[in-house]
Amino acid sequence: MQTVAEVRGACASLPGSRETFPFGEQTLVMKVGGKIYALLALDSEPLDLSLKCDPLRAEQLRSQFEDVIPGYHLNKRHWNTLRLGGKLDADLVSELLAHSYALVVASLTREERATLHRSHPRQSGSKTPSPLPEQPVV
């Protein structure tokens, strides 16, 4: 994932994902259940994608990859900013986007999670696991 279109497409494939621009037209904010899980700085070169992350994993990623830095203008404990200049593996970026989404979905109420499941049921025979956790991650 290196382009705005690729990030938007990946986010659009997640159940209940919504695009918003609450901070101006240069920051695309992705939400699920009214909560932010991704921010894309449209005016940065290379693109900066900020994602929620488990705090321990966030630190590990920062020490492992120079293009993963503490979340820009965000809680540094829970957010990382990824520089999408081509050095980060696309599979890693996709996995971290799914992780961010899952963390936010886990914080939703049981009813909100059930609504997401109903609006985007798993397809039978699908080998791709649903990005929606059955139970909150603690």
VENJO-V345013 format. One line per field, one symbol per residue. phi: phi as a letter, one per 30 degrees, with the letter a starting at -180 (. if undefined). A space follows every 10 residues. Layout:
phi: ???
This chain:
phi: .bcedddddd ddddeidbdb bdcjdcbdcc bbhicdbabb ddccbddccc bdaeeddedd ddddbdccbe edhbdddcbc ccdccjddde dddddddddd edddedddde dddddddddb ddddidcddd dcddbedc
